Amino acid sequence: MRRPVFLRIMNTVEEHDDYFVQKRNAASQLGLSCLQKVIAAFRMLAYGVPADALDEYIRIGESTALEALRKFVVAVVEVFGPEYLRMPNEQDTARLLATGASRGFPGMVGSILQKVEDRDLIADACRSLEVTAMDIFARNGWQFSNRLCGL
């Protein structure tokens, strides 16, 4: 993932959920940074890293890593869901077809959309994210009761 994309996601999640803001504890020591929590969530989602393996690499405990993952997934779906977890409209489709044609792939999006029923593609992507999160939580003994997508 490119750095500007990662930083945009991290900053947006930090603005959306106060959990990701670095705070001081009762002993006036700084707690975990937003960067540590987001990297932990990304590594668990992208690579399937168990939560307890992040302790040495990111300096974050297992329970905190799992909490960061849960809050990260919910924040990403709430913030980016309306724009990125929806079916493309006519303008989106036209833009994607034009981009594909300019790069030598005419009709690429059209062939994909013809094979997919209304919301199947988006629903599958959302379910996949949800299943991945639930699998990570199950492997670590946590319960994941939130439905992310409402599908």
C-alpha positions as a Markdown table, in Angstrom:
| # | Residue | x | y | z |
|---|---|---|---|---|
| 1 | Met | 0.0 | 0.0 | 0.0 |
| 2 | Arg | 1.3 | 3.4 | -0.8 |
| 3 | Arg | 2.2 | 5.7 | 2.0 |
| 4 | Pro | -0.4 | 8.5 | 1.2 |
| 5 | Val | -3.2 | 5.9 | 1.1 |
| 6 | Phe | -2.1 | 4.4 | 4.4 |
| 7 | Leu | -1.8 | 7.9 | 6.0 |
| 8 | Arg | -5.2 | 8.9 | 4.7 |
| 9 | Ile | -6.8 | 5.8 | 6.2 |
| 10 | Met | -4.9 | 6.2 | 9.5 |
| 11 | Asn | -5.7 | 9.9 | 9.9 |
| 12 | Thr | -9.4 | 9.4 | 9.0 |
| 13 | Val | -9.8 | 6.5 | 11.5 |
| 14 | Glu | -8.1 | 8.6 | 14.2 |
| 15 | Glu | -10.5 | 11.5 | 13.5 |
| 16 | His | -13.5 | 9.2 | 13.5 |
| 17 | Asp | -12.8 | 7.2 | 16.7 |
| 18 | Asp | -11.2 | 8.7 | 19.8 |
| 19 | Tyr | -9.8 | 5.2 | 20.6 |
| 20 | Phe | -7.0 | 5.8 | 18.1 |
| 21 | Val | -5.9 | 9.1 | 19.6 |
| 22 | Gln | -2.7 | 8.7 | 21.6 |
| 23 | Lys | -3.3 | 9.5 | 25.3 |
| 24 | Arg | -1.4 | 9.7 | 28.5 |
| 25 | Asn | -2.1 | 7.2 | 31.3 |
| 26 | Ala | -2.4 | 7.9 | 35.0 |
| 27 | Ala | 1.4 | 7.9 | 35.4 |
| 28 | Ser | 1.6 | 10.6 | 32.6 |
| 29 | Gln | 3.3 | 8.2 | 30.2 |
| 30 | Leu | 2.1 | 8.2 | 26.6 |
| 31 | Gly | 0.0 | 5.2 | 25.5 |
| 32 | Leu | 0.0 | 3.5 | 22.2 |
| 33 | Ser | 0.1 | 5.7 | 19.1 |
| 34 | Cys | -2.5 | 5.6 | 16.3 |
| 35 | Leu | 0.2 | 4.3 | 14.1 |
| 36 | Gln | 0.9 | 1.3 | 16.3 |
| 37 | Lys | -2.8 | 0.4 | 16.5 |
| 38 | Val | -3.5 | 0.8 | 12.8 |
| 39 | Ile | -0.4 | -1.2 | 11.8 |
| 40 | Ala | -1.5 | -4.0 | 14.1 |
| 41 | Ala | -4.9 | -4.1 | 12.5 |
| 42 | Phe | -3.5 | -4.0 | 9.0 |
| 43 | Arg | -1.0 | -6.8 | 9.7 |
| 44 | Met | -3.8 | -9.0 | 11.2 |
| 45 | Leu | -6.1 | -8.4 | 8.2 |
| 46 | Ala | -3.5 | -8.5 | 5.4 |
| 47 | Tyr | -1.2 | -11.3 | 6.6 |
| 48 | Gly | -3.3 | -13.2 | 9.1 |
| 49 | Val | -0.8 | -12.5 | 11.8 |
| 50 | Pro | -2.0 | -13.7 | 15.2 |
| 51 | Ala | -2.6 | -10.9 | 17.8 |
| 52 | Asp | 0.0 | -12.3 | 20.2 |
| 53 | Ala | 2.7 | -12.2 | 17.5 |
| 54 | Leu | 2.5 | -8.4 | 17.3 |
| 55 | Asp | 3.8 | -7.9 | 20.8 |
| 56 | Glu | 7.5 | -8.0 | 19.9 |
| 57 | Tyr | 7.2 | -6.3 | 16.5 |
| 58 | Ile | 4.8 | -3.4 | 17.3 |
| 59 | Arg | 5.0 | -3.4 | 21.1 |
| 60 | Ile | 1.3 | -4.0 | 21.5 |
| 61 | Gly | -0.4 | -6.6 | 23.7 |
| 62 | Glu | -2.7 | -9.2 | 22.4 |
| 63 | Ser | -6.0 | -7.8 | 23.9 |
| 64 | Thr | -5.1 | -4.3 | 22.7 |
| 65 | Ala | -4.3 | -5.6 | 19.2 |
| 66 | Leu | -7.7 | -7.4 | 19.0 |
| 67 | Glu | -9.5 | -4.3 | 20.3 |
| 68 | Ala | -7.7 | -2.1 | 17.8 |
| 69 | Leu | -8.7 | -4.6 | 15.0 |
| 70 | Arg | -12.3 | -4.5 | 16.0 |
| 71 | Lys | -12.5 | -0.7 | 16.2 |
| 72 | Phe | -10.5 | -0.3 | 13.0 |
| 73 | Val | -12.8 | -2.5 | 11.0 |
| 74 | Val | -15.9 | -0.8 | 12.3 |
| 75 | Ala | -14.4 | 2.7 | 11.7 |
| 76 | Val | -13.3 | 1.8 | 8.1 |
| 77 | Val | -16.8 | 0.5 | 7.2 |
| 78 | Glu | -18.5 | 3.5 | 8.8 |
| 79 | Val | -16.2 | 6.1 | 7.2 |
| 80 | Phe | -15.4 | 4.6 | 3.8 |
| 81 | Gly | -18.4 | 2.3 | 3.4 |
| 82 | Pro | -20.8 | 4.8 | 1.8 |
| 83 | Glu | -18.3 | 5.6 | -0.9 |
| 84 | Tyr | -16.4 | 2.4 | -1.5 |
| 85 | Leu | -18.8 | -0.4 | -0.4 |
| 86 | Arg | -21.6 | 0.5 | -2.9 |
| 87 | Met | -22.5 | -0.5 | -6.4 |
| 88 | Pro | -21.0 | 1.9 | -9.0 |
| 89 | Asn | -23.5 | 4.4 | -10.4 |
| 90 | Glu | -23.6 | 5.4 | -14.1 |
| 91 | Gln | -21.0 | 8.1 | -13.7 |
| 92 | Asp | -18.6 | 5.7 | -11.9 |
| 93 | Thr | -19.1 | 3.1 | -14.6 |
| 94 | Ala | -18.5 | 5.6 | -17.4 |
| 95 | Arg | -15.3 | 6.8 | -15.7 |
| 96 | Leu | -14.0 | 3.3 | -15.1 |
| 97 | Leu | -14.8 | 2.3 | -18.7 |
| 98 | Ala | -13.0 | 5.4 | -20.1 |
| 99 | Thr | -10.0 | 4.7 | -17.8 |
| 100 | Gly | -9.9 | 1.1 | -18.9 |
| 101 | Ala | -10.2 | 2.0 | -22.6 |
| 102 | Ser | -7.3 | 4.6 | -22.3 |
| 103 | Arg | -5.1 | 1.9 | -20.8 |
| 104 | Gly | -5.9 | -0.7 | -23.5 |
| 105 | Phe | -8.8 | -2.6 | -21.7 |
| 106 | Pro | -12.0 | -1.5 | -23.5 |
| 107 | Gly | -15.2 | -2.8 | -22.0 |
| 108 | Met | -13.4 | -4.3 | -19.0 |
| 109 | Val | -15.8 | -3.0 | -16.3 |
| 110 | Gly | -18.8 | -3.8 | -18.5 |
| 111 | Ser | -17.9 | -7.5 | -18.7 |
| 112 | Ile | -17.5 | -7.7 | -15.0 |
| 113 | Leu | -20.8 | -6.0 | -14.2 |
| 114 | Gln | -22.7 | -8.1 | -16.7 |
| 115 | Lys | -21.7 | -11.3 | -14.8 |
| 116 | Val | -22.7 | -10.0 | -11.4 |
| 117 | Glu | -26.2 | -9.7 | -10.0 |
| 118 | Asp | -27.1 | -6.3 | -8.4 |
| 119 | Arg | -25.1 | -6.1 | -5.2 |
| 120 | Asp | -23.3 | -9.5 | -5.2 |
| 121 | Leu | -19.8 | -8.1 | -5.8 |
| 122 | Ile | -20.0 | -5.5 | -3.0 |
| 123 | Ala | -21.8 | -8.0 | -0.7 |
| 124 | Asp | -19.1 | -10.6 | -1.3 |
| 125 | Ala | -16.3 | -8.1 | -0.6 |
| 126 | Cys | -18.0 | -7.0 | 2.6 |
| 127 | Arg | -18.6 | -10.5 | 3.7 |
| 128 | Ser | -15.0 | -11.4 | 3.0 |
| 129 | Leu | -13.8 | -8.6 | 5.3 |
| 130 | Glu | -16.3 | -9.6 | 8.0 |
| 131 | Val | -15.3 | -13.3 | 7.7 |
| 132 | Thr | -11.6 | -12.4 | 7.9 |
| 133 | Ala | -12.2 | -10.3 | 11.0 |
| 134 | Met | -14.4 | -13.0 | 12.6 |
| 135 | Asp | -11.7 | -15.7 | 11.8 |
| 136 | Ile | -9.0 | -13.7 | 13.5 |
| 137 | Phe | -11.2 | -13.1 | 16.5 |
| 138 | Ala | -12.1 | -16.8 | 16.8 |
| 139 | Arg | -8.5 | -17.8 | 16.6 |
| 140 | Asn | -7.7 | -15.5 | 19.5 |
| 141 | Gly | -10.7 | -16.5 | 21.6 |
| 142 | Trp | -12.7 | -13.3 | 21.1 |
| 143 | Gln | -16.3 | -13.0 | 20.1 |
| 144 | Phe | -17.2 | -10.8 | 17.1 |
| 145 | Ser | -20.9 | -10.1 | 17.4 |
| 146 | Asn | -21.1 | -6.9 | 15.3 |
| 147 | Arg | -22.4 | -7.4 | 11.8 |
| 148 | Leu | -20.3 | -5.0 | 9.7 |
| 149 | Cys | -22.3 | -4.8 | 6.5 |
| 150 | Gly | -25.9 | -5.3 | 7.4 |
| 151 | Leu | -26.2 | -7.5 | 4.3 |
